[in-house]
Amino acid sequence: MCRKRALLATVLAPALVSSLLLAVPAQAADKPAPAAATAPAPAGTPPASRKASPAQRAEMQRADPLMRAAFWSNELDLDGRDLEAGVGLSQALRALGRYDEAADAASRVLIAAPDNYDALMELARANVARGQGFYAIDPARRAAALQPRDWRPQSLLGVAYEQAKRDDEAVAAHRQAVALAPTEAAPLANLAMHMASSGDLPGAEATLRKAAALPTATIQVRQNLALVVGLQGRLDEAERLARQDLPPESVDNNLAWLRAATGQASPTRSWDALKAGS
């Protein structure tokens, strides 16, 4: 049982982080991104000597991460005290998978504004994304204190505690997030994936089914359900669930991995590779 639980924890750790990060903006790229300074200037970007207008900043939120990183970096060059630009740069760098730089950008904002909620959240997210949950605990706690009715800091805390191997506190944080937002799928899914990594696959499945039935459910929630169903050996059902959202080649890769994980085939790919493909 201990060996099986350890295997599940290894298998499900990337899924846990992926599920959480879908509840907040941006996911990591699989390969290192080129330097943000090489990004072309988007239409409507102001001259380098003039800060962007509120409308231009709002438009930038819809741009790709590389373009956003270049834009916010330029804004910071114009005004190093621009808190919005610092947070925007941190978000963009995290979306590019440049977690160390994202954490640094958020930390710089917090030097000037220690109680900036968005910067605290970004620092916690960057630390969770790079697998250093222990260092996400303090900023996530501070964010939760600033906005105690927001479920997102509690979900971050849940995964941070998991990475720090503090299971009791992880469960409490996940359940608090669910209590704060019972109609949101993400906190339920994060609780479910913690249950799965602890070896409770039936409980995780039941919780994921509740999450998947909510209007706020994402593809990641449904694919986590497929993963948990497949890990219980019900590969036909897992395949049906997976094919609702993924292209055939991604489903085939995921099924190959599940067969290996359940002892039905030789390992061919890691879960990281499958997650990236889907």
GUKOLLO-56793 format. One record per residue (C-alpha): x, z, y. Coordinates in nm, 2 decimals, decimal comma. Example, Ala and Ser with C-alpha at 12.3 -4.5 7.8 and 13.67 -1.06 7.14 Angstrom:
BEGIN
R	u	w	v
R	1,23	0,78	-0,45
R	1,37	0,71	-0,11
***
This chain:
BEGIN
R	u	w	v
R	0,00	0,00	0,00
R	0,28	0,08	0,24
R	0,45	-0,24	0,16
R	0,13	-0,44	0,22
R	0,07	-0,26	0,55
R	0,42	-0,35	0,66
R	0,36	-0,71	0,57
R	0,04	-0,72	0,76
R	0,19	-0,57	1,07
R	0,47	-0,83	1,06
R	0,22	-1,11	1,01
R	-0,03	-1,00	1,27
R	0,20	-0,88	1,55
R	0,21	-1,23	1,72
R	-0,17	-1,26	1,69
R	-0,21	-0,93	1,86
R	-0,01	-1,03	2,16
R	-0,17	-1,37	2,17
R	-0,52	-1,22	2,16
R	-0,44	-0,98	2,44
R	-0,27	-1,24	2,66
R	-0,58	-1,46	2,64
R	-0,77	-1,18	2,80
R	-0,55	-1,21	3,10
R	-0,40	-1,53	3,26
R	-0,15	-1,74	3,09
R	0,03	-1,78	2,75
R	0,39	-1,84	2,67
R	0,55	-2,18	2,62
R	0,74	-2,23	2,29
R	1,05	-2,37	2,45
R	1,24	-2,25	2,76
R	1,11	-2,43	3,06
R	1,33	-2,61	3,31
R	1,41	-2,43	3,63
R	1,11	-2,40	3,86
R	1,31	-2,55	4,15
R	1,30	-2,89	3,97
R	0,92	-2,91	3,99
R	0,78	-3,18	4,22
R	0,58	-3,06	4,52
R	0,21	-3,07	4,45
R	-0,03	-3,26	4,68
R	-0,12	-3,04	4,98
R	0,20	-2,83	4,95
R	0,30	-2,73	5,31
R	0,64	-2,81	5,46
R	0,91	-2,57	5,35
R	0,92	-2,41	5,70
R	0,55	-2,31	5,70
R	0,36	-2,08	5,47
R	0,07	-2,21	5,28
R	-0,29	-2,17	5,40
R	-0,54	-1,96	5,20
R	-0,70	-2,28	5,08
R	-0,37	-2,42	4,96
R	-0,30	-2,10	4,78
R	-0,64	-2,10	4,61
R	-0,58	-2,46	4,50
R	-0,25	-2,37	4,35
R	-0,42	-2,14	4,11
R	-0,54	-2,45	3,92
R	-0,19	-2,60	3,89
R	0,03	-2,59	3,59
R	0,27	-2,30	3,55
R	0,58	-2,49	3,64
R	0,43	-2,62	3,97
R	0,30	-2,27	4,04
R	0,64	-2,12	3,99
R	0,80	-2,37	4,24
R	0,52	-2,31	4,49
R	0,53	-1,93	4,49
R	0,91	-1,93	4,48
R	0,90	-2,13	4,80
R	0,65	-1,89	4,96
R	0,88	-1,60	4,88
R	1,18	-1,79	5,04
R	0,97	-1,81	5,36
R	0,86	-1,44	5,34
R	1,03	-1,21	5,10
R	0,76	-0,94	5,17
R	0,47	-1,17	5,06
R	0,31	-0,96	4,78
R	0,07	-1,23	4,67
R	0,35	-1,47	4,63
R	0,55	-1,22	4,42
R	0,26	-1,16	4,19
R	0,19	-1,53	4,17
R	0,55	-1,60	4,08
R	0,54	-1,33	3,81
R	0,23	-1,48	3,65
R	0,37	-1,83	3,65
R	0,70	-1,72	3,50
R	0,52	-1,54	3,22
R	0,31	-1,85	3,15
R	0,64	-2,04	3,11
R	0,77	-1,78	2,86
R	1,03	-1,65	3,10
R	0,94	-1,29	3,05
R	1,25	-1,12	3,19
R	1,22	-1,31	3,51
R	0,84	-1,24	3,53
R	0,91	-0,86	3,49
R	1,18	-0,88	3,76
R	0,94	-1,06	4,00
R	0,67	-0,80	3,94
R	0,92	-0,51	3,98
R	1,03	-0,65	4,32
R	0,67	-0,64	4,44
R	0,64	-0,28	4,32
R	0,95	-0,18	4,52
R	0,76	-0,27	4,84
R	0,41	-0,17	4,72
R	0,43	0,09	4,43
R	0,05	0,09	4,39
R	-0,01	-0,28	4,38
R	-0,25	-0,31	4,09
R	-0,18	-0,68	4,02
R	0,19	-0,63	4,01
R	0,15	-0,33	3,78
R	-0,05	-0,54	3,54
R	0,20	-0,82	3,55
R	0,48	-0,59	3,48
R	0,29	-0,44	3,18
R	0,20	-0,79	3,05
R	0,55	-0,92	3,08
R	0,69	-0,62	2,88
R	0,42	-0,66	2,62
R	0,49	-1,03	2,59
R	0,86	-0,98	2,54
R	0,79	-0,71	2,27
R	0,90	-0,41	2,48
R	0,57	-0,23	2,48
R	0,73	0,11	2,55
R	0,82	-0,02	2,90
R	0,46	-0,14	2,95
R	0,31	0,20	2,91
R	0,39	0,35	3,25
R	0,27	0,05	3,46
R	-0,04	0,01	3,25
R	-0,12	0,38	3,29
R	-0,08	0,35	3,66
R	-0,30	0,04	3,68
R	-0,56	0,22	3,47
R	-0,55	0,52	3,72
R	-0,60	0,28	4,01
R	-0,90	0,10	3,85
R	-1,04	0,33	3,58
R	-1,34	0,11	3,52
R	-1,14	-0,20	3,43
R	-1,09	-0,25	3,06
R	-0,78	-0,47	3,09
R	-0,53	-0,19	3,15
R	-0,66	-0,01	2,85
R	-0,62	-0,31	2,63
R	-0,27	-0,36	2,75
R	-0,21	0,01	2,68
R	-0,34	-0,04	2,33
R	-0,09	-0,31	2,25
R	0,19	-0,13	2,43
R	0,13	0,18	2,22
R	0,13	-0,03	1,90
R	0,46	-0,18	1,99
R	0,59	0,17	2,06
R	0,46	0,28	1,72
R	0,21	0,53	1,87
R	-0,09	0,44	1,66
R	-0,32	0,72	1,75
R	-0,28	0,65	2,12
R	-0,32	0,28	2,05
R	-0,66	0,33	1,88
R	-0,78	0,56	2,16
R	-0,68	0,30	2,43
R	-0,85	0,01	2,24
R	-1,17	0,21	2,19
R	-1,17	0,31	2,56
R	-1,14	-0,06	2,65
R	-1,43	-0,15	2,43
R	-1,64	0,14	2,58
R	-1,57	0,01	2,93
R	-1,67	-0,35	2,85
R	-1,90	-0,36	2,54
R	-2,00	-0,73	2,62
R	-1,64	-0,85	2,64
R	-1,50	-1,01	2,33
R	-1,13	-0,96	2,41
R	-1,11	-0,58	2,38
R	-1,31	-0,58	2,06
R	-1,08	-0,85	1,92
R	-0,77	-0,65	2,02
R	-0,91	-0,34	1,84
R	-0,98	-0,55	1,54
R	-0,63	-0,69	1,52
R	-0,49	-0,34	1,54
R	-0,71	-0,24	1,25
R	-0,58	-0,55	1,06
R	-0,22	-0,46	1,13
R	-0,29	-0,11	1,00
R	-0,42	-0,26	0,67
R	-0,80	-0,23	0,73
R	-0,88	-0,60	0,69
R	-1,26	-0,55	0,61
R	-1,30	-0,33	0,92
R	-1,11	-0,59	1,13
R	-1,33	-0,87	1,00
R	-1,65	-0,68	1,08
R	-1,52	-0,61	1,43
R	-1,41	-0,96	1,49
R	-1,75	-1,10	1,38
R	-1,90	-0,88	1,65
R	-1,65	-1,02	1,90
R	-1,70	-1,38	1,79
R	-2,08	-1,35	1,84
R	-2,04	-1,26	2,21
R	-2,07	-1,52	2,48
R	-1,72	-1,43	2,61
R	-1,55	-1,51	2,27
R	-1,26	-1,75	2,30
R	-1,10	-1,99	2,05
R	-0,83	-1,72	1,98
R	-1,10	-1,47	1,88
R	-1,25	-1,71	1,63
R	-0,90	-1,80	1,50
R	-0,82	-1,44	1,46
R	-1,13	-1,41	1,25
R	-1,02	-1,70	1,04
R	-0,68	-1,54	0,99
R	-0,83	-1,21	0,88
R	-1,07	-1,38	0,64
R	-0,79	-1,59	0,50
R	-0,56	-1,28	0,45
R	-0,83	-1,14	0,22
R	-0,80	-1,45	0,00
R	-1,11	-1,63	0,11
R	-0,93	-1,95	0,21
R	-1,23	-2,18	0,19
R	-1,42	-1,97	0,44
R	-1,11	-1,94	0,66
R	-1,08	-2,32	0,66
R	-1,44	-2,36	0,77
R	-1,39	-2,12	1,06
R	-1,06	-2,28	1,16
R	-1,19	-2,63	1,17
R	-1,45	-2,54	1,42
R	-1,19	-2,53	1,70
R	-0,86	-2,68	1,58
R	-0,74	-3,03	1,50
R	-0,68	-3,12	1,13
R	-0,30	-3,09	1,14
R	-0,31	-2,74	1,29
R	-0,57	-2,62	1,03
R	-0,35	-2,77	0,75
R	-0,05	-2,58	0,88
R	-0,24	-2,26	0,91
R	-0,38	-2,29	0,56
R	-0,03	-2,36	0,42
R	0,09	-2,04	0,58
R	-0,21	-1,84	0,46
R	-0,15	-1,96	0,10
R	0,21	-1,85	0,13
R	0,11	-1,51	0,28
R	-0,15	-1,45	0,00
R	0,08	-1,56	-0,28
R	-0,09	-1,89	-0,35
R	0,21	-2,11	-0,24
R	0,57	-2,10	-0,13
R	0,63	-2,01	0,23
R	0,68	-2,32	0,45
R	0,63	-2,20	0,81
R	0,63	-1,87	1,01
R	0,32	-1,74	1,18
R	0,49	-1,79	1,51
R	0,51	-2,16	1,44
R	0,15	-2,18	1,33
R	0,04	-1,99	1,64
R	0,23	-2,23	1,86
R	0,08	-2,53	1,69
R	-0,27	-2,40	1,73
***
